[in-house]
Amino acid sequence: MLVLNPFIVISWILFMALFPVAFYWLRNAYKIFIKKDYSKVALKKEQPPKNPAKWAPFVGLLNLAAGIAIIWAIIGALPFWFIYPYEKWTGIAAVTIWFKLFGEYIIKNHAHPFKVAKNK
């Protein structure tokens, strides 16, 4: 008999949330590499950098790597395979999400460098 406790419910919510995250990141990589759509590359305050094509390969690779890693975590956690224990697939997903966030932050800040005001 299945007993629902908060741990199982939260684990299922986290697991199910990985699907749209992977889809969104892989779609972004597809848009950048296949469709050459650079409208979401390195945005800062909704403004693109001066040359988004320069930063597109970095953002595309970051999205592709993160999307593949999340798919890897999903496959490892599928209930009928149980390739990875709970700690491992959640660890893969967590490290990937943090890696993606920090990677985007670094690319965004390199694409939009700080401007130092000159005194006249």
Biopython code that builds the backbone (N, CA, C, O; Angstrom):
import numpy as np
from Bio.PDB.StructureBuilder import StructureBuilder

atoms = [
    (1, "MET", "N", (0.843, -1.174, 0.000)),
    (1, "MET", "CA", (0.000, 0.000, 0.000)),
    (1, "MET", "C", (0.891, 1.241, 0.000)),
    (1, "MET", "O", (1.851, 1.344, 0.764)),
    (2, "LEU", "N", (0.546, 2.164, -0.869)),
    (2, "LEU", "CA", (1.308, 3.395, -0.997)),
    (2, "LEU", "C", (0.934, 4.366, 0.123)),
    (2, "LEU", "O", (-0.236, 4.702, 0.307)),
    (3, "VAL", "N", (1.923, 4.797, 0.845)),
    (3, "VAL", "CA", (1.715, 5.767, 1.915)),
    (3, "VAL", "C", (2.315, 7.091, 1.454)),
    (3, "VAL", "O", (3.510, 7.181, 1.175)),
    (4, "LEU", "N", (1.473, 8.107, 1.378)),
    (4, "LEU", "CA", (1.954, 9.424, 0.977)),
    (4, "LEU", "C", (2.388, 10.198, 2.208)),
    (4, "LEU", "O", (1.596, 10.474, 3.109)),
    (5, "ASN", "N", (3.650, 10.534, 2.220)),
    (5, "ASN", "CA", (4.137, 11.437, 3.255)),
    (5, "ASN", "C", (4.742, 12.650, 2.565)),
    (5, "ASN", "O", (4.939, 12.614, 1.351)),
    (6, "PRO", "N", (5.042, 13.713, 3.284)),
    (6, "PRO", "CA", (5.555, 14.931, 2.635)),
    (6, "PRO", "C", (6.842, 14.707, 1.850)),
    (6, "PRO", "O", (7.050, 15.350, 0.822)),
    (7, "PHE", "N", (7.698, 13.821, 2.305)),
    (7, "PHE", "CA", (8.945, 13.553, 1.592)),
    (7, "PHE", "C", (8.683, 12.996, 0.196)),
    (7, "PHE", "O", (9.314, 13.429, -0.769)),
    (8, "ILE", "N", (7.778, 12.061, 0.080)),
    (8, "ILE", "CA", (7.463, 11.471, -1.220)),
    (8, "ILE", "C", (6.789, 12.486, -2.133)),
    (8, "ILE", "O", (7.088, 12.545, -3.325)),
    (9, "VAL", "N", (5.887, 13.280, -1.584)),
    (9, "VAL", "CA", (5.181, 14.280, -2.392)),
    (9, "VAL", "C", (6.158, 15.317, -2.928)),
    (9, "VAL", "O", (6.107, 15.659, -4.110)),
    (10, "ILE", "N", (7.056, 15.827, -2.071)),
    (10, "ILE", "CA", (8.023, 16.838, -2.514)),
    (10, "ILE", "C", (8.999, 16.244, -3.526)),
    (10, "ILE", "O", (9.384, 16.907, -4.489)),
    (11, "SER", "N", (9.395, 14.997, -3.303)),
    (11, "SER", "CA", (10.289, 14.353, -4.268)),
    (11, "SER", "C", (9.638, 14.228, -5.640)),
    (11, "SER", "O", (10.288, 14.462, -6.659)),
    (12, "TRP", "N", (8.367, 13.863, -5.674)),
    (12, "TRP", "CA", (7.661, 13.763, -6.952)),
    (12, "TRP", "C", (7.489, 15.123, -7.606)),
    (12, "TRP", "O", (7.601, 15.243, -8.826)),
    (13, "ILE", "N", (7.219, 16.145, -6.809)),
    (13, "ILE", "CA", (7.101, 17.496, -7.381)),
    (13, "ILE", "C", (8.439, 17.929, -7.983)),
    (13, "ILE", "O", (8.481, 18.465, -9.090)),
    (14, "LEU", "N", (9.527, 17.695, -7.251)),
    (14, "LEU", "CA", (10.850, 18.052, -7.777)),
    (14, "LEU", "C", (11.172, 17.253, -9.034)),
    (14, "LEU", "O", (11.714, 17.792, -9.999)),
    (15, "PHE", "N", (10.840, 15.974, -9.017)),
    (15, "PHE", "CA", (11.107, 15.140, -10.187)),
    (15, "PHE", "C", (10.309, 15.615, -11.396)),
    (15, "PHE", "O", (10.850, 15.720, -12.496)),
    (16, "MET", "N", (9.042, 15.897, -11.199)),
    (16, "MET", "CA", (8.199, 16.335, -12.316)),
    (16, "MET", "C", (8.616, 17.714, -12.825)),
    (16, "MET", "O", (8.419, 18.022, -14.000)),
    (17, "ALA", "N", (9.190, 18.545, -11.956)),
    (17, "ALA", "CA", (9.643, 19.870, -12.382)),
    (17, "ALA", "C", (10.873, 19.784, -13.282)),
    (17, "ALA", "O", (11.173, 20.736, -14.002)),
    (18, "LEU", "N", (11.585, 18.667, -13.255)),
    (18, "LEU", "CA", (12.767, 18.541, -14.106)),
    (18, "LEU", "C", (12.395, 18.468, -15.583)),
    (18, "LEU", "O", (13.181, 18.887, -16.432)),
    (19, "PHE", "N", (11.224, 17.950, -15.902)),
    (19, "PHE", "CA", (10.826, 17.812, -17.307)),
    (19, "PHE", "C", (10.693, 19.165, -18.008)),
    (19, "PHE", "O", (11.306, 19.349, -19.059)),
    (20, "PRO", "N", (9.918, 20.129, -17.474)),
    (20, "PRO", "CA", (9.857, 21.419, -18.176)),
    (20, "PRO", "C", (11.177, 22.175, -18.164)),
    (20, "PRO", "O", (11.474, 22.917, -19.100)),
    (21, "VAL", "N", (11.971, 21.997, -17.118)),
    (21, "VAL", "CA", (13.277, 22.667, -17.074)),
    (21, "VAL", "C", (14.164, 22.149, -18.212)),
    (21, "VAL", "O", (14.779, 22.935, -18.933)),
    (22, "ALA", "N", (14.225, 20.837, -18.365)),
    (22, "ALA", "CA", (15.038, 20.255, -19.441)),
    (22, "ALA", "C", (14.510, 20.679, -20.808)),
    (22, "ALA", "O", (15.286, 21.008, -21.704)),
    (23, "PHE", "N", (13.187, 20.668, -20.962)),
    (23, "PHE", "CA", (12.600, 21.069, -22.240)),
    (23, "PHE", "C", (12.954, 22.515, -22.568)),
    (23, "PHE", "O", (13.343, 22.817, -23.696)),
    (24, "TYR", "N", (12.824, 23.405, -21.598)),
    (24, "TYR", "CA", (13.098, 24.830, -21.817)),
    (24, "TYR", "C", (14.556, 25.058, -22.190)),
    (24, "TYR", "O", (14.845, 25.813, -23.118)),
    (25, "TRP", "N", (15.469, 24.422, -21.488)),
    (25, "TRP", "CA", (16.897, 24.629, -21.774)),
    (25, "TRP", "C", (17.288, 24.020, -23.112)),
    (25, "TRP", "O", (18.058, 24.625, -23.859)),
    (26, "LEU", "N", (16.774, 22.838, -23.429)),
    (26, "LEU", "CA", (17.092, 22.242, -24.729)),
    (26, "LEU", "C", (16.455, 23.027, -25.872)),
    (26, "LEU", "O", (17.030, 23.114, -26.957)),
    (27, "ARG", "N", (15.277, 23.597, -25.641)),
    (27, "ARG", "CA", (14.647, 24.451, -26.661)),
    (27, "ARG", "C", (15.470, 25.707, -26.904)),
    (27, "ARG", "O", (15.612, 26.150, -28.044)),
    (28, "ASN", "N", (16.022, 26.290, -25.816)),
    (28, "ASN", "CA", (16.893, 27.456, -25.979)),
    (28, "ASN", "C", (18.130, 27.104, -26.799)),
    (28, "ASN", "O", (18.536, 27.876, -27.666)),
    (29, "ALA", "N", (18.730, 25.948, -26.534)),
    (29, "ALA", "CA", (19.895, 25.523, -27.315)),
    (29, "ALA", "C", (19.515, 25.316, -28.771)),
    (29, "ALA", "O", (20.271, 25.687, -29.669)),
    (30, "TYR", "N", (18.341, 24.725, -29.014)),
    (30, "TYR", "CA", (17.862, 24.527, -30.381)),
    (30, "TYR", "C", (17.666, 25.865, -31.091)),
    (30, "TYR", "O", (18.056, 26.015, -32.248)),
    (31, "LYS", "N", (17.065, 26.833, -30.407)),
    (31, "LYS", "CA", (16.842, 28.144, -31.016)),
    (31, "LYS", "C", (18.160, 28.815, -31.376)),
    (31, "LYS", "O", (18.279, 29.445, -32.427)),
    (32, "ILE", "N", (19.145, 28.676, -30.499)),
    (32, "ILE", "CA", (20.420, 29.353, -30.738)),
    (32, "ILE", "C", (21.204, 28.667, -31.846)),
    (32, "ILE", "O", (21.695, 29.337, -32.754)),
    (33, "PHE", "N", (21.333, 27.340, -31.793)),
    (33, "PHE", "CA", (22.201, 26.645, -32.741)),
    (33, "PHE", "C", (21.526, 26.365, -34.082)),
    (33, "PHE", "O", (22.184, 26.452, -35.119)),
    (34, "ILE", "N", (20.259, 26.037, -34.093)),
    (34, "ILE", "CA", (19.597, 25.647, -35.345)),
    (34, "ILE", "C", (18.900, 26.833, -36.002)),
    (34, "ILE", "O", (19.090, 27.087, -37.192)),
    (35, "LYS", "N", (18.089, 27.560, -35.226)),
    (35, "LYS", "CA", (17.320, 28.657, -35.808)),
    (35, "LYS", "C", (18.073, 29.976, -35.845)),
    (35, "LYS", "O", (17.599, 30.937, -36.451)),
    (36, "LYS", "N", (19.246, 30.041, -35.203)),
    (36, "LYS", "CA", (20.056, 31.274, -35.134)),
    (36, "LYS", "C", (19.263, 32.436, -34.547)),
    (36, "LYS", "O", (19.402, 33.579, -34.983)),
    (37, "ASP", "N", (18.438, 32.135, -33.560)),
    (37, "ASP", "CA", (17.649, 33.146, -32.869)),
    (37, "ASP", "C", (18.411, 33.563, -31.612)),
    (37, "ASP", "O", (18.503, 32.798, -30.653)),
    (38, "TYR", "N", (18.954, 34.770, -31.624)),
    (38, "TYR", "CA", (19.776, 35.241, -30.508)),
    (38, "TYR", "C", (19.015, 36.218, -29.608)),
    (38, "TYR", "O", (19.628, 37.013, -28.896)),
    (39, "SER", "N", (17.691, 36.162, -29.639)),
    (39, "SER", "CA", (16.899, 37.135, -28.892)),
    (39, "SER", "C", (16.979, 36.947, -27.381)),
    (39, "SER", "O", (16.672, 37.877, -26.635)),
    (40, "LYS", "N", (17.385, 35.763, -26.909)),
    (40, "LYS", "CA", (17.467, 35.527, -25.464)),
    (40, "LYS", "C", (18.898, 35.289, -25.010)),
    (40, "LYS", "O", (19.123, 34.685, -23.961)),
    (41, "VAL", "N", (19.854, 35.750, -25.776)),
    (41, "VAL", "CA", (21.256, 35.512, -25.441)),
    (41, "VAL", "C", (21.774, 36.624, -24.544)),
    (41, "VAL", "O", (21.743, 37.797, -24.916)),
    (42, "ALA", "N", (22.244, 36.255, -23.373)),
    (42, "ALA", "CA", (22.939, 37.146, -22.442)),
    (42, "ALA", "C", (22.176, 38.437, -22.169)),
    (42, "ALA", "O", (22.756, 39.522, -22.219)),
    (43, "LEU", "N", (20.897, 38.331, -21.886)),
    (43, "LEU", "CA", (20.100, 39.513, -21.594)),
    (43, "LEU", "C", (20.429, 40.047, -20.208)),
    (43, "LEU", "O", (20.607, 39.289, -19.254)),
    (44, "LYS", "N", (20.505, 41.367, -20.122)),
    (44, "LYS", "CA", (20.677, 42.018, -18.819)),
    (44, "LYS", "C", (19.662, 43.150, -18.758)),
    (44, "LYS", "O", (19.705, 44.075, -19.570)),
    (45, "LYS", "N", (18.781, 43.077, -17.828)),
    (45, "LYS", "CA", (17.653, 44.016, -17.717)),
    (45, "LYS", "C", (16.880, 44.071, -19.029)),
    (45, "LYS", "O", (16.502, 45.143, -19.500)),
    (46, "GLU", "N", (16.654, 42.896, -19.609)),
    (46, "GLU", "CA", (15.907, 42.711, -20.860)),
    (46, "GLU", "C", (16.592, 43.360, -22.061)),
    (46, "GLU", "O", (15.963, 43.511, -23.108)),
    (47, "GLN", "N", (17.847, 43.743, -21.941)),
    (47, "GLN", "CA", (18.577, 44.353, -23.048)),
    (47, "GLN", "C", (19.627, 43.371, -23.562)),
    (47, "GLN", "O", (20.382, 42.812, -22.766)),
    (48, "PRO", "N", (19.688, 43.148, -24.874)),
    (48, "PRO", "CA", (20.711, 42.240, -25.412)),
    (48, "PRO", "C", (22.077, 42.931, -25.423)),
    (48, "PRO", "O", (22.150, 44.158, -25.354)),
    (49, "PRO", "N", (23.147, 42.157, -25.508)),
    (49, "PRO", "CA", (24.474, 42.774, -25.613)),
    (49, "PRO", "C", (24.662, 43.392, -26.986)),
    (49, "PRO", "O", (23.825, 43.222, -27.872)),
    (50, "LYS", "N", (25.776, 44.117, -27.163)),
    (50, "LYS", "CA", (26.023, 44.778, -28.450)),
    (50, "LYS", "C", (26.155, 43.769, -29.580)),
    (50, "LYS", "O", (25.663, 44.003, -30.684)),
    (51, "ASN", "N", (26.814, 42.651, -29.312)),
    (51, "ASN", "CA", (27.006, 41.619, -30.332)),
    (51, "ASN", "C", (26.525, 40.274, -29.794)),
    (51, "ASN", "O", (27.336, 39.494, -29.296)),
    (52, "PRO", "N", (25.228, 39.984, -29.882)),
    (52, "PRO", "CA", (24.731, 38.728, -29.308)),
    (52, "PRO", "C", (25.261, 37.487, -30.014)),
    (52, "PRO", "O", (25.324, 36.420, -29.405)),
    (53, "ALA", "N", (25.645, 37.601, -31.287)),
    (53, "ALA", "CA", (26.182, 36.434, -32.004)),
    (53, "ALA", "C", (27.506, 35.972, -31.389)),
    (53, "ALA", "O", (27.838, 34.789, -31.448)),
    (54, "LYS", "N", (28.255, 36.896, -30.805)),
    (54, "LYS", "CA", (29.522, 36.545, -30.157)),
    (54, "LYS", "C", (29.296, 35.661, -28.943)),
    (54, "LYS", "O", (30.095, 34.766, -28.666)),
    (55, "TRP", "N", (28.212, 35.906, -28.217)),
    (55, "TRP", "CA", (27.950, 35.194, -26.967)),
    (55, "TRP", "C", (27.033, 33.998, -27.159)),
    (55, "TRP", "O", (26.862, 33.194, -26.243)),
    (56, "ALA", "N", (26.441, 33.874, -28.342)),
    (56, "ALA", "CA", (25.485, 32.795, -28.587)),
    (56, "ALA", "C", (26.081, 31.393, -28.420)),
    (56, "ALA", "O", (25.414, 30.540, -27.835)),
    (57, "PRO", "N", (27.310, 31.103, -28.904)),
    (57, "PRO", "CA", (27.828, 29.738, -28.702)),
    (57, "PRO", "C", (27.996, 29.374, -27.234)),
    (57, "PRO", "O", (27.755, 28.230, -26.848)),
    (58, "PHE", "N", (28.403, 30.328, -26.417)),
    (58, "PHE", "CA", (28.587, 30.051, -24.988)),
    (58, "PHE", "C", (27.248, 29.759, -24.313)),
    (58, "PHE", "O", (27.120, 28.806, -23.545)),
    (59, "VAL", "N", (26.266, 30.588, -24.611)),
    (59, "VAL", "CA", (24.942, 30.394, -24.019)),
    (59, "VAL", "C", (24.302, 29.112, -24.551)),
    (59, "VAL", "O", (23.656, 28.379, -23.802)),
    (60, "GLY", "N", (24.481, 28.846, -25.837)),
    (60, "GLY", "CA", (23.924, 27.626, -26.418)),
    (60, "GLY", "C", (24.543, 26.382, -25.816)),
    (60, "GLY", "O", (23.833, 25.429, -25.494)),
    (61, "LEU", "N", (25.864, 26.377, -25.659)),
    (61, "LEU", "CA", (26.521, 25.218, -25.057)),
    (61, "LEU", "C", (26.117, 25.035, -23.600)),
    (61, "LEU", "O", (25.937, 23.909, -23.136)),
    (62, "LEU", "N", (25.976, 26.136, -22.886)),
    (62, "LEU", "CA", (25.542, 26.051, -21.494)),
    (62, "LEU", "C", (24.142, 25.447, -21.406)),
    (62, "LEU", "O", (23.890, 24.576, -20.574)),
    (63, "ASN", "N", (23.237, 25.907, -22.262)),
    (63, "ASN", "CA", (21.872, 25.362, -22.260)),
    (63, "ASN", "C", (21.860, 23.898, -22.677)),
    (63, "ASN", "O", (21.137, 23.090, -22.094)),
    (64, "LEU", "N", (22.658, 23.554, -23.686)),
    (64, "LEU", "CA", (22.705, 22.170, -24.154)),
    (64, "LEU", "C", (23.268, 21.241, -23.075)),
    (64, "LEU", "O", (22.705, 20.178, -22.813)),
    (65, "ALA", "N", (24.374, 21.641, -22.455)),
    (65, "ALA", "CA", (24.985, 20.806, -21.411)),
    (65, "ALA", "C", (24.048, 20.644, -20.217)),
    (65, "ALA", "O", (23.908, 19.547, -19.677)),
    (66, "ALA", "N", (23.410, 21.735, -19.809)),
    (66, "ALA", "CA", (22.500, 21.659, -18.663)),
    (66, "ALA", "C", (21.267, 20.816, -18.995)),
    (66, "ALA", "O", (20.802, 20.042, -18.158)),
    (67, "GLY", "N", (20.743, 20.960, -20.198)),
    (67, "GLY", "CA", (19.582, 20.159, -20.600)),
    (67, "GLY", "C", (19.904, 18.677, -20.654)),
    (67, "GLY", "O", (19.100, 17.850, -20.224)),
    (68, "ILE", "N", (21.076, 18.336, -21.181)),
    (68, "ILE", "CA", (21.477, 16.922, -21.239)),
    (68, "ILE", "C", (21.697, 16.369, -19.832)),
    (68, "ILE", "O", (21.332, 15.226, -19.553)),
    (69, "ALA", "N", (22.282, 17.158, -18.958)),
    (69, "ALA", "CA", (22.509, 16.692, -17.578)),
    (69, "ALA", "C", (21.185, 16.446, -16.854)),
    (69, "ALA", "O", (21.061, 15.493, -16.084)),
    (70, "ILE", "N", (20.203, 17.304, -17.104)),
    (70, "ILE", "CA", (18.896, 17.104, -16.465)),
    (70, "ILE", "C", (18.211, 15.861, -17.040)),
    (70, "ILE", "O", (17.583, 15.102, -16.302)),
    (71, "ILE", "N", (18.328, 15.654, -18.347)),
    (71, "ILE", "CA", (17.786, 14.424, -18.943)),
    (71, "ILE", "C", (18.474, 13.199, -18.343)),
    (71, "ILE", "O", (17.831, 12.180, -18.090)),
    (72, "TRP", "N", (19.764, 13.304, -18.119)),
    (72, "TRP", "CA", (20.529, 12.221, -17.497)),
    (72, "TRP", "C", (19.995, 11.933, -16.085)),
    (72, "TRP", "O", (19.845, 10.774, -15.698)),
    (73, "ALA", "N", (19.713, 12.986, -15.330)),
    (73, "ALA", "CA", (19.161, 12.807, -13.978)),
    (73, "ALA", "C", (17.761, 12.187, -14.041)),
    (73, "ALA", "O", (17.415, 11.340, -13.218)),
    (74, "ILE", "N", (16.959, 12.616, -15.023)),
    (74, "ILE", "CA", (15.600, 12.067, -15.155)),
    (74, "ILE", "C", (15.669, 10.578, -15.485)),
    (74, "ILE", "O", (14.961, 9.771, -14.884)),
    (75, "ILE", "N", (16.515, 10.222, -16.430)),
    (75, "ILE", "CA", (16.626, 8.805, -16.808)),
    (75, "ILE", "C", (17.115, 7.972, -15.634)),
    (75, "ILE", "O", (16.648, 6.854, -15.420)),
    (76, "GLY", "N", (18.058, 8.518, -14.875)),
    (76, "GLY", "CA", (18.562, 7.792, -13.718)),
    (76, "GLY", "C", (17.556, 7.643, -12.607)),
    (76, "GLY", "O", (17.681, 6.747, -11.772)),
    (77, "ALA", "N", (16.564, 8.503, -12.581)),
    (77, "ALA", "CA", (15.597, 8.482, -11.484)),
    (77, "ALA", "C", (14.272, 7.850, -11.857)),
    (77, "ALA", "O", (13.384, 7.751, -11.010)),
    (78, "LEU", "N", (14.111, 7.418, -13.106)),
    (78, "LEU", "CA", (12.814, 6.854, -13.499)),
    (78, "LEU", "C", (12.449, 5.682, -12.586)),
    (78, "LEU", "O", (13.281, 4.818, -12.310)),
    (79, "PRO", "N", (11.235, 5.664, -12.134)),
    (79, "PRO", "CA", (10.850, 4.682, -11.115)),
    (79, "PRO", "C", (10.994, 3.227, -11.550)),
    (79, "PRO", "O", (11.182, 2.362, -10.695)),
    (80, "PHE", "N", (10.915, 2.931, -12.817)),
    (80, "PHE", "CA", (11.017, 1.530, -13.222)),
    (80, "PHE", "C", (12.452, 1.098, -13.483)),
    (80, "PHE", "O", (12.698, -0.088, -13.702)),
    (81, "TRP", "N", (13.409, 2.024, -13.466)),
    (81, "TRP", "CA", (14.805, 1.646, -13.654)),
    (81, "TRP", "C", (15.611, 1.764, -12.372)),
    (81, "TRP", "O", (16.392, 0.869, -12.049)),
    (82, "PHE", "N", (15.434, 2.845, -11.645)),
    (82, "PHE", "CA", (16.184, 3.110, -10.410)),
    (82, "PHE", "C", (17.686, 2.929, -10.601)),
    (82, "PHE", "O", (18.344, 2.225, -9.835)),
    (83, "ILE", "N", (18.208, 3.568, -11.622)),
    (83, "ILE", "CA", (19.649, 3.500, -11.858)),
    (83, "ILE", "C", (20.393, 4.188, -10.724)),
    (83, "ILE", "O", (21.398, 3.681, -10.226)),
    (84, "TYR", "N", (19.891, 5.344, -10.325)),
    (84, "TYR", "CA", (20.546, 6.109, -9.266)),
    (84, "TYR", "C", (19.660, 6.137, -8.028)),
    (84, "TYR", "O", (18.434, 6.149, -8.134)),
    (85, "PRO", "N", (20.279, 6.147, -6.862)),
    (85, "PRO", "CA", (19.485, 6.358, -5.646)),
    (85, "PRO", "C", (19.027, 7.818, -5.575)),
    (85, "PRO", "O", (19.478, 8.663, -6.348)),
    (86, "TYR", "N", (18.148, 8.087, -4.659)),
    (86, "TYR", "CA", (17.564, 9.423, -4.531)),
    (86, "TYR", "C", (18.633, 10.493, -4.395)),
    (86, "TYR", "O", (18.546, 11.536, -5.042)),
    (87, "GLU", "N", (19.642, 10.253, -3.565)),
    (87, "GLU", "CA", (20.667, 11.262, -3.309)),
    (87, "GLU", "C", (21.453, 11.594, -4.572)),
    (87, "GLU", "O", (21.871, 12.736, -4.761)),
    (88, "LYS", "N", (21.653, 10.622, -5.418)),
    (88, "LYS", "CA", (22.468, 10.856, -6.604)),
    (88, "LYS", "C", (21.714, 11.653, -7.665)),
    (88, "LYS", "O", (22.257, 12.625, -8.191)),
    (89, "TRP", "N", (20.474, 11.270, -7.994)),
    (89, "TRP", "CA", (19.786, 12.012, -9.057)),
    (89, "TRP", "C", (19.396, 13.414, -8.603)),
    (89, "TRP", "O", (19.385, 14.339, -9.415)),
    (90, "THR", "N", (19.078, 13.589, -7.325)),
    (90, "THR", "CA", (18.807, 14.952, -6.853)),
    (90, "THR", "C", (20.093, 15.777, -6.823)),
    (90, "THR", "O", (20.071, 16.984, -7.064)),
    (91, "GLY", "N", (21.206, 15.121, -6.527)),
    (91, "GLY", "CA", (22.488, 15.819, -6.554)),
    (91, "GLY", "C", (22.858, 16.267, -7.954)),
    (91, "GLY", "O", (23.331, 17.387, -8.146)),
    (92, "ILE", "N", (22.646, 15.395, -8.940)),
    (92, "ILE", "CA", (22.919, 15.769, -10.334)),
    (92, "ILE", "C", (22.047, 16.950, -10.742)),
    (92, "ILE", "O", (22.528, 17.904, -11.354)),
    (93, "ALA", "N", (20.777, 16.883, -10.403)),
    (93, "ALA", "CA", (19.860, 17.969, -10.771)),
    (93, "ALA", "C", (20.245, 19.275, -10.071)),
    (93, "ALA", "O", (20.239, 20.335, -10.698)),
    (94, "ALA", "N", (20.573, 19.210, -8.801)),
    (94, "ALA", "CA", (20.904, 20.432, -8.056)),
    (94, "ALA", "C", (22.189, 21.062, -8.570)),
    (94, "ALA", "O", (22.242, 22.274, -8.779)),
    (95, "VAL", "N", (23.209, 20.269, -8.774)),
    (95, "VAL", "CA", (24.478, 20.814, -9.279)),
    (95, "VAL", "C", (24.282, 21.405, -10.666)),
    (95, "VAL", "O", (24.864, 22.441, -10.988)),
    (96, "THR", "N", (23.471, 20.758, -11.484)),
    (96, "THR", "CA", (23.220, 21.270, -12.833)),
    (96, "THR", "C", (22.500, 22.610, -12.794)),
    (96, "THR", "O", (22.851, 23.532, -13.530)),
    (97, "ILE", "N", (21.503, 22.715, -11.945)),
    (97, "ILE", "CA", (20.760, 23.982, -11.856)),
    (97, "ILE", "C", (21.670, 25.109, -11.377)),
    (97, "ILE", "O", (21.636, 26.210, -11.928)),
    (98, "TRP", "N", (22.477, 24.843, -10.360)),
    (98, "TRP", "CA", (23.412, 25.882, -9.879)),
    (98, "TRP", "C", (24.447, 26.215, -10.935)),
    (98, "TRP", "O", (24.776, 27.385, -11.131)),
    (99, "PHE", "N", (24.969, 25.194, -11.626)),
    (99, "PHE", "CA", (25.931, 25.393, -12.703)),
    (99, "PHE", "C", (25.329, 26.287, -13.784)),
    (99, "PHE", "O", (25.997, 27.189, -14.291)),
    (100, "LYS", "N", (24.092, 26.043, -14.128)),
    (100, "LYS", "CA", (23.416, 26.842, -15.167)),
    (100, "LYS", "C", (23.222, 28.287, -14.705)),
    (100, "LYS", "O", (23.471, 29.220, -15.468)),
    (101, "LEU", "N", (22.784, 28.473, -13.477)),
    (101, "LEU", "CA", (22.558, 29.838, -12.981)),
    (101, "LEU", "C", (23.859, 30.640, -12.932)),
    (101, "LEU", "O", (23.903, 31.781, -13.392)),
    (102, "PHE", "N", (24.916, 30.045, -12.373)),
    (102, "PHE", "CA", (26.187, 30.761, -12.295)),
    (102, "PHE", "C", (26.785, 30.970, -13.681)),
    (102, "PHE", "O", (27.364, 32.022, -13.953)),
    (103, "GLY", "N", (26.651, 29.989, -14.549)),
    (103, "GLY", "CA", (27.158, 30.142, -15.911)),
    (103, "GLY", "C", (26.476, 31.279, -16.646)),
    (103, "GLY", "O", (27.140, 32.080, -17.304)),
    (104, "GLU", "N", (25.163, 31.357, -16.542)),
    (104, "GLU", "CA", (24.446, 32.464, -17.183)),
    (104, "GLU", "C", (24.851, 33.809, -16.600)),
    (104, "GLU", "O", (24.993, 34.791, -17.329)),
    (105, "TYR", "N", (25.035, 33.854, -15.299)),
    (105, "TYR", "CA", (25.443, 35.108, -14.650)),
    (105, "TYR", "C", (26.815, 35.550, -15.167)),
    (105, "TYR", "O", (27.011, 36.725, -15.480)),
    (106, "ILE", "N", (27.755, 34.620, -15.256)),
    (106, "ILE", "CA", (29.101, 34.953, -15.728)),
    (106, "ILE", "C", (29.058, 35.424, -17.175)),
    (106, "ILE", "O", (29.678, 36.432, -17.514)),
    (107, "ILE", "N", (28.337, 34.709, -18.029)),
    (107, "ILE", "CA", (28.261, 35.103, -19.443)),
    (107, "ILE", "C", (27.583, 36.466, -19.582)),
    (107, "ILE", "O", (28.023, 37.316, -20.355)),
    (108, "LYS", "N", (26.511, 36.656, -18.825)),
    (108, "LYS", "CA", (25.794, 37.937, -18.894)),
    (108, "LYS", "C", (26.693, 39.099, -18.493)),
    (108, "LYS", "O", (26.664, 40.153, -19.129)),
    (109, "ASN", "N", (27.487, 38.917, -17.450)),
    (109, "ASN", "CA", (28.351, 40.005, -17.004)),
    (109, "ASN", "C", (29.525, 40.233, -17.950)),
    (109, "ASN", "O", (30.016, 41.358, -18.043)),
    (110, "HIS", "N", (29.985, 39.220, -18.643)),
    (110, "HIS", "CA", (31.029, 39.429, -19.647)),
    (110, "HIS", "C", (30.454, 40.107, -20.887)),
    (110, "HIS", "O", (31.138, 40.901, -21.533)),
    (111, "ALA", "N", (29.209, 39.800, -21.220)),
    (111, "ALA", "CA", (28.582, 40.413, -22.396)),
    (111, "ALA", "C", (28.208, 41.868, -22.152)),
    (111, "ALA", "O", (28.146, 42.665, -23.089)),
    (112, "HIS", "N", (27.962, 42.210, -20.900)),
    (112, "HIS", "CA", (27.618, 43.590, -20.528)),
    (112, "HIS", "C", (28.656, 44.063, -19.511)),
    (112, "HIS", "O", (28.384, 44.035, -18.311)),
    (113, "PRO", "N", (29.816, 44.489, -19.949)),
    (113, "PRO", "CA", (30.853, 44.881, -18.983)),
    (113, "PRO", "C", (30.458, 46.136, -18.220)),
    (113, "PRO", "O", (29.670, 46.962, -18.681)),
    (114, "PHE", "N", (31.036, 46.240, -17.042)),
    (114, "PHE", "CA", (30.791, 47.432, -16.227)),
    (114, "PHE", "C", (31.428, 48.636, -16.906)),
    (114, "PHE", "O", (32.521, 48.548, -17.465)),
    (115, "LYS", "N", (30.725, 49.758, -16.847)),
    (115, "LYS", "CA", (31.254, 50.991, -17.420)),
    (115, "LYS", "C", (31.693, 51.898, -16.283)),
    (115, "LYS", "O", (30.929, 52.185, -15.361)),
    (116, "VAL", "N", (32.917, 52.333, -16.369)),
    (116, "VAL", "CA", (33.446, 53.234, -15.357)),
    (116, "VAL", "C", (33.233, 54.653, -15.851)),
    (116, "VAL", "O", (33.620, 55.003, -16.965)),
    (117, "ALA", "N", (32.610, 55.464, -15.005)),
    (117, "ALA", "CA", (32.344, 56.855, -15.380)),
    (117, "ALA", "C", (33.645, 57.645, -15.365)),
    (117, "ALA", "O", (34.458, 57.514, -14.449)),
    (118, "LYS", "N", (33.825, 58.451, -16.374)),
    (118, "LYS", "CA", (35.033, 59.284, -16.445)),
    (118, "LYS", "C", (34.723, 60.656, -15.881)),
    (118, "LYS", "O", (33.683, 61.246, -16.175)),
    (119, "ASN", "N", (35.641, 61.155, -15.065)),
    (119, "ASN", "CA", (35.484, 62.512, -14.527)),
    (119, "ASN", "C", (35.996, 63.515, -15.545)),
    (119, "ASN", "O", (37.065, 63.337, -16.128)),
    (120, "LYS", "N", (35.234, 64.553, -15.749)),
    (120, "LYS", "CA", (35.652, 65.584, -16.715)),
    (120, "LYS", "C", (36.135, 66.804, -16.001)),
    (120, "LYS", "O", (36.529, 67.779, -16.641)),
]
sb = StructureBuilder()
sb.init_structure("model")
sb.init_model(0)
sb.init_chain("A")
sb.init_seg("    ")
for serial, (resi, resn, name, xyz) in enumerate(atoms, 1):
    if name == "N":
        sb.init_residue(resn, " ", resi, " ")
    sb.init_atom(name, np.array(xyz, "f"), 0.0, 1.0, " ", f" {name:<3s}", serial, name[0])
structure = sb.get_structure()
